[in-house]
Amino acid sequence: MTELLVLVDEQDRPIGVGEKLEVHRSGQLHRAFSIFVLNPQGEILLQQRAWDKYHSGGLWTNTCCSHPRPGESLLEAAHRRLQEEMGFDCELVPLFSFIYYAELEGGLIEHEYDYVLLGRFGGVPKINPLEVADWRWVDAKKLEEEIREYPDRFTYWLRQCYPRFLSYL
């Protein structure tokens, strides 16, 4: 099934749609979201992307990230993907948005208008192995140290938004 992404301008105004892989080949700016989920101890739920993802396979990243479909609200998409990838849902609160551009392996480009959302969950995720290779809870300061020491183990977008996310904790 062809997955369509919402193309946007730098003010997040929709300007069209594009096929997911083609958008990531051409580097068109598109709408996305990144979810951080905290447990009652304040630890962050990380996922390791499945090794055979079309980009950034095997890298550690925030709890869940994806793209809204045309006609789908940001929160509808975020709840849908959290359930599809991590096997649970929780209340989500938008924190901030940012634009980033990154050239990735395989000639792919991430150019996203990315909304960062926060959720809270105290259970055990039921990961979808097609999307997620592994998961773990991690202390915010420890994650900050890991990103600094081993940046290549983490997705580009996590490294970009994490310092700003910390200001919300």
C-alpha positions as CSV (number, residue, x, y, z in Angstrom):
1,M,0.0,0.0,0.0
2,T,1.3,3.4,-0.9
3,E,1.7,5.7,2.1
4,L,1.2,9.4,1.4
5,L,2.7,12.2,3.5
6,V,1.6,15.8,4.0
7,L,3.9,18.3,2.3
8,V,4.1,21.6,4.1
9,D,5.8,25.0,3.9
10,E,8.0,26.4,6.7
11,Q,4.8,27.6,8.6
12,D,3.4,24.1,8.5
13,R,0.7,25.0,5.9
14,P,-0.2,22.0,3.7
15,I,1.0,22.4,0.1
16,G,0.3,18.9,-1.2
17,V,1.0,15.3,-0.7
18,G,3.7,12.9,-1.7
19,E,4.5,9.2,-1.7
20,K,6.6,8.4,1.4
21,L,9.7,7.0,-0.2
22,E,9.8,9.6,-3.0
23,V,9.5,12.4,-0.4
24,H,12.4,11.0,1.5
25,R,14.5,10.7,-1.8
26,S,13.7,14.3,-2.9
27,G,14.0,15.9,0.6
28,Q,10.6,17.7,0.5
29,L,9.5,19.3,3.8
30,H,6.7,17.2,5.3
31,R,4.8,16.9,8.6
32,A,6.0,14.5,11.2
33,F,5.8,13.8,15.0
34,S,8.1,12.4,17.7
35,I,6.6,11.0,20.9
36,F,8.4,10.8,24.2
37,V,6.7,8.7,26.9
38,L,7.7,8.8,30.5
39,N,7.0,6.2,33.2
40,P,6.1,7.1,36.9
41,Q,9.8,7.2,37.8
42,G,10.4,9.9,35.1
43,E,12.4,7.5,32.8
44,I,12.0,7.8,29.0
45,L,10.9,4.9,26.9
46,L,13.2,4.4,24.0
47,Q,12.8,2.1,21.0
48,Q,15.4,0.6,18.8
49,R,14.2,0.8,15.3
50,A,13.8,-2.5,13.5
51,W,17.0,-3.4,11.6
52,D,15.3,-3.6,8.2
53,K,13.6,-0.2,8.3
54,Y,14.1,1.8,5.1
55,H,16.4,4.1,7.0
56,S,18.1,4.4,10.5
57,G,17.6,0.7,11.1
58,G,18.9,-0.5,14.5
59,L,19.3,3.0,15.9
60,W,17.8,4.0,19.2
61,T,15.2,6.8,19.2
62,N,12.4,8.3,21.1
63,T,9.3,6.2,22.0
64,C,7.6,6.5,18.6
65,C,7.9,8.7,15.5
66,S,6.0,8.8,12.2
67,H,3.9,11.0,9.9
68,P,0.2,12.0,9.8
69,R,-1.7,10.8,6.7
70,P,-3.6,13.3,4.6
71,G,-6.8,14.2,6.4
72,E,-5.6,12.8,9.7
73,S,-4.9,15.1,12.6
74,L,-1.6,15.1,14.4
75,L,-3.0,13.5,17.5
76,E,-5.0,10.9,15.6
77,A,-1.8,9.9,13.8
78,A,0.3,9.9,17.0
79,H,-2.2,7.7,18.9
80,R,-2.5,5.3,15.9
81,R,1.3,4.9,15.5
82,L,1.9,4.5,19.3
83,Q,-0.5,1.6,19.3
84,E,0.9,0.1,16.0
85,E,4.5,0.3,17.1
86,M,4.6,0.0,20.9
87,G,1.2,-1.8,21.6
88,F,-0.2,0.8,24.0
89,D,-1.8,4.2,24.0
90,C,-1.8,7.1,26.5
91,E,-2.7,10.7,26.7
92,L,-0.4,12.9,24.5
93,V,0.4,16.6,25.0
94,P,2.1,18.6,22.3
95,L,5.3,20.4,23.6
96,F,7.0,22.1,20.6
97,S,7.8,21.8,17.0
98,F,11.0,22.2,14.9
99,I,12.3,21.8,11.4
100,Y,15.3,19.7,10.6
101,Y,17.1,18.4,7.6
102,A,19.4,15.4,7.5
103,E,21.0,13.4,4.7
104,L,20.7,9.7,5.6
105,E,22.1,6.4,4.3
106,G,20.9,5.2,0.9
107,G,20.5,8.7,-0.5
108,L,17.5,9.4,1.7
109,I,16.7,12.8,3.2
110,E,14.7,13.6,6.3
111,H,13.3,17.2,6.0
112,E,10.6,17.4,8.6
113,Y,8.3,19.8,10.3
114,D,8.4,17.7,13.5
115,Y,6.0,18.0,16.4
116,V,7.3,16.7,19.7
117,L,4.6,15.1,22.0
118,L,4.8,13.9,25.6
119,G,2.9,11.0,27.1
120,R,3.0,9.0,30.4
121,F,2.7,5.2,30.7
122,G,3.7,2.8,33.5
123,G,3.2,-0.6,31.8
124,V,5.1,-2.9,29.5
125,P,5.0,-2.2,25.8
126,K,4.0,-4.9,23.3
127,I,6.3,-4.0,20.5
128,N,5.6,-4.7,16.8
129,P,8.8,-6.5,15.6
130,L,8.2,-5.2,12.1
131,E,8.8,-1.7,13.5
132,V,10.8,-2.1,16.7
133,A,13.8,-4.4,17.5
134,D,14.0,-3.6,21.2
135,W,13.0,-1.1,23.9
136,R,14.2,0.2,27.3
137,W,13.5,2.7,30.0
138,V,16.3,5.2,30.6
139,D,17.0,8.1,32.9
140,A,17.0,11.5,31.2
141,K,20.6,12.4,32.4
142,K,21.9,9.0,31.4
143,L,20.4,9.3,27.9
144,E,22.0,12.8,27.6
145,E,25.4,11.3,28.4
146,E,24.9,8.3,26.0
147,I,23.9,10.7,23.1
148,R,27.0,12.8,23.8
149,E,29.4,9.7,24.0
150,Y,27.9,7.6,21.3
151,P,25.9,9.8,18.9
152,D,26.0,7.3,16.1
153,R,23.8,4.9,18.1
154,F,20.9,7.4,18.0
155,T,18.7,8.8,15.3
156,Y,19.4,12.2,13.9
157,W,16.1,13.6,14.9
158,L,16.5,12.4,18.5
159,R,19.9,14.1,18.8
160,Q,18.3,17.3,17.4
161,C,15.3,17.6,19.6
162,Y,16.5,16.0,22.9
163,P,18.2,19.1,24.4
164,R,15.1,21.1,23.9
165,F,12.9,18.3,25.2
166,L,14.9,18.2,28.5
167,S,13.8,21.7,29.3
168,Y,10.2,20.3,29.6
169,L,11.2,17.8,32.3
